[in-house]
């Protein structure tokens, strides 16, 4: 009884000292106690792999899956380390008696180790004074020792037993909490090193031998039982590669890649080493390509290296690990076998070295960075891959060229697409191959990507999506040695027309286009930019009479407010909207649209959008069957209120007598100056003074015919006059155009015909309440006759004459149209000094 009390007290004292810091192993044992609490005190629950003797204090994941390494596991209840059963009592209420290290070997069922300790004269040391940690091989470990090692051990006699055993002993007491990951200990056998790895799943290894029974405290130290006999380690990973005949090809790869120094560094690596047979299984062309490119070869070898030591016994389920190449691989197990990326390929495990561990594998692991981008196309895109090969596009993607593939998933290839003419299908597929290498991190909103077919694709970046034109990416982008692969949900369809052209061609938006024209907003549909339009079809206006439409057109502020509420700056397609939540899109009018995307459908302001993602060169169109109106905006006129109720039955309109719509400045209508360069020639100088005066000077050389005309352009401007004087043999020809108030264009021509650069001033404007003038149409008409054509007529009088007649007809036609318009107010005409034409040389 006194002995039992003494032992219990000693254990409690030691335990109190050791609980200052617990380890992963200790935590797993604690969880095992909790799982077995119904079995009595100090009982631990373990899992044993069916068909084997392997037992584990398992993690929660393994426990609830009831499996280890993919194999069914049964639950065992045993005494926790340090405790024993007592007859007539539940559980394990007794503390194991404390004794010397030698006698403790019998207690933990390491009797063969104890026997060899007697034979090697080691008993005296293990029973004497000192503080030791012994990693004692279990009886099963000695039995499972390979025959060659057994024969070597017997032939060397007691000396061999002694050396092997003292290699398992450290001259200090170390519990599991003291055994840190990547720790190196000196054994008492010539200070040979022992390498400790302590894993997060509670497994602790010594030179890859797993501790299966830990912390059996002795009077002169502590005993940890391990599952195999420890042998001496190799110097480095590179030394193993150089001396192992099965790794001769890997040796050539390492030397060619220049990584032999890396493999000798004092680090902690795991190498999955492909055997010679593994390299033979590679296509010869692939191996030759790899050997020619040092960068690719380095990536290949580094993909087989982990920056940590992963012993086979520490792997109880699949886990992802980072490689030195930068990518991840999954290391798992299937029964007794290790798996890499889910494939059984490990031939030999746990060749331990001073800088890591080696596992021999029968396949070469191929990272994306060592593969060509076409080799990255997977099963979910194999229709695209087959079509690219069949249509001859593979030839354009050589290994020396960098490009990006936008590969649609198989579901994008409908029967309609597959039945297309091959020439058309080839054009479509060319739009999925970008000439440059563009990674996901390189993409930005508004970016344009040039395709193999010469098209420019626009990039749209959203909160939760990246889209190219109408198609959005899915997860799974991969980076190869010569390019990038992105996966697309659908086929990419680059737009060919503007929003205006698209609506006009469709034929179901006539009333909307008419209203846009009445509001002076048609240019918004035509101009360059990125817009989202919720376009109402003609049926949306079916409740209105002609009188109602006339009323709507009569109030321009009301009309613009309603129409501009259908426009948002930026392109928002269904795939770019965050699903299941309300997306707020600010409109050009100022209020926001509430857009909801659910189950591949769109609702705007609770109104269903029957057709969407109609891409245009300046935006996207979503079709609606009703007029949209801001719910929080009141109406100030009763006749307008009645009209709006006819147009929208989905919202409750609020009437506020006297409320007026704010005037919306048309600052979003763009002004541009466009320069057309035909070929290299004399420079054209554009001088811009004040905003109302622009001068364009042209120099035209050559013998020219004579064309004279005078044009008057009316409307709100005082007078616009154009005089064109082109003289035969004239050294100087001037064409003066006066457009509106102070604006004039002067053309000067001299010498021989060589004009090659034409600059045209274009001002886009729709009449607004600020009194600013619209000169776009007038400027275009006044610039009408193309003088680049006139100067190419030298030596052809017939062409001179026909061209002169054509220009005269155009000017007369324009003049007659202008005279048919509003007459100019009296006193508003300005005199234009005629251009004098004489034979004196120009200054």
Secondary structure, DSSP 8 states (H G I E B T S, - for coil): -HHHHHHHHHHHHHHHHHTTS--HHHHHHHHHHHHTGGG-TTEEEEEEETTS--EE---HHHHHHTEETTEEEEEEEEE-TTEE--TTSSS--EE-----HHHHHHHTT-HHHHHHHHHTT-HHHHHSSS-EEEEEE-HHHHHTS-HHHHHHHHHTHHHHHHHHHHTTEESS---GGG--TTEEEEBTTTT-EEEEEE-TTS-EEETTEEEEEEEEEETTEEEEEESS-----BS-HHHHHHH-GGGHHHHHHHHHHT-TTGGGSSS-EEEEEE-HHHHHTS-HHHHHHHHH-HHHHHHHHHTTEESS---GGG-SS-EEEEBTTS-EEEEEEETTEEEETTEE-EEEEEEEETTEEEEEESS----GGGS-GGGG--GGGHHHHHHHHHTT-GGGS-TTS-EEEEEE-GGG--HHHHTS-HHHHHHHHHTTEESS---GGG--TT-EEEBTTS-EEEEEE-SS-EEETTEEEEEEEEEETTEEEEEESS------S-HHHHHHHHSS-HHHHHHHHHTT-HHHHHSSS-EEEEEE-GGGGTT--HHHHHHHHH-HHHHHHHHHTTEEES---GGGS-TTSEEEEEBTTSSEEEEEEETTEEEETTEEESEEEEEETTEEEEEESS----TT--B--HHHHHHHHHH--SS---B-TT--------TTS--EEEEEE-SS-S--EEEE-STT-EEEE---BS-------EEE--TTSS--EEEE---TT-S-EEEEEEETTTEEEEEEE-SBS---EEEEEE------TT-----HHHHHHHT-S-HHHHTT-TT-HHHHHHHHHHHHHHHHHHHHHHHTS----TT-----------SS---
